[in-house]
Amino acid sequence: MSIPISHAPTTTLSKPADPVFYPETDGQPMGESEWHVIATLYLLSALRNFFAARSDIYVIADMFMYYEEGNPSANKAPDVMVVKNIEQRKRRIFKVWEEGAVPCTIIEVTSKSTWAEDTIRKSSLYARLGVTEYFLFDPLHEYMDDQFMGFRLEDGEYIPIESSADGSIFSQELGVILRPDGDLLRVINPATNRIVPGMEDTYTYAEESQALVEQVTQRAEQAAQRAEKEAQRAQAAEAELERLRAEVDQLRAQQRRQD
């Protein structure tokens, strides 16, 4: 499946005389299902975990990205976007002209209400802005032939990326494998082939680690108790041996006196 791209001319705007207000929100509720929210939050937290050591990679979800200076209506809020070569810090909004960068990768968790915009209007805009990779994930597999699809920008158009037999796609920009897993799009570390934990996974792993620590501590305490009992038995055996030796010496002394 190819995504049609409209080549609308880029509008060059002169800098406005008065300050322009760029809202942080449109005032509308998100209105997404639990599946979509959880899928988005997992991707956000997993990608942040993966890039935790990189101070020059910014990962954010559902933030307004303004792409034309002076035009507050020129904005999109990608479900998840990753931007390279900018400072990893908290932001209220993202202005491409101030950051001097556009996302290298955008992932949209698509739904019935966003399918048309995700496949046509957003894809056309993202291609025009120069977003190198664009991914679409349908957590309920209700609106797309393939639950997960990826596209790479070539000569201004998005070309489908071929997926593996298990539906996974390697992201060249992110250096990770993206693999559909039920209603989640998992982030896989290609160096270990292990799932990168998200926020909920981190809590689970922490609980499992704590339980393991408690088990090991309990086994160590039991081993120490056994060692102490063994030491006590060894001391008792040594004392009994000394007592028997003394008794033998006494008997031998008595026998010598009798002789």
Secondary structure, 3 states (H helix, E strand, C coil): CCCCCCCCCCCCCCCCCCCCCCCCCCCCCCCCCHHHHHHHHHHHHHHHHHCCCCCCEEEECCCCEECCCCCCCCEECCCEEEEECCCCCCCCCEEHHHHCCCCCEEEEECCCCCHHHHHHHHHHHHHHHCCCEEEEECCCCCCCCCCEEEEEEECCEEEECCCCCCCCEEECCCCEEEEEECCEEEEEECCCCEECCCHHHHHHHHHHHHHHHHHHHHHHHHHHHHHHHHHHHHHHHHHHHHHHHHHHHHHHHHHHHHC
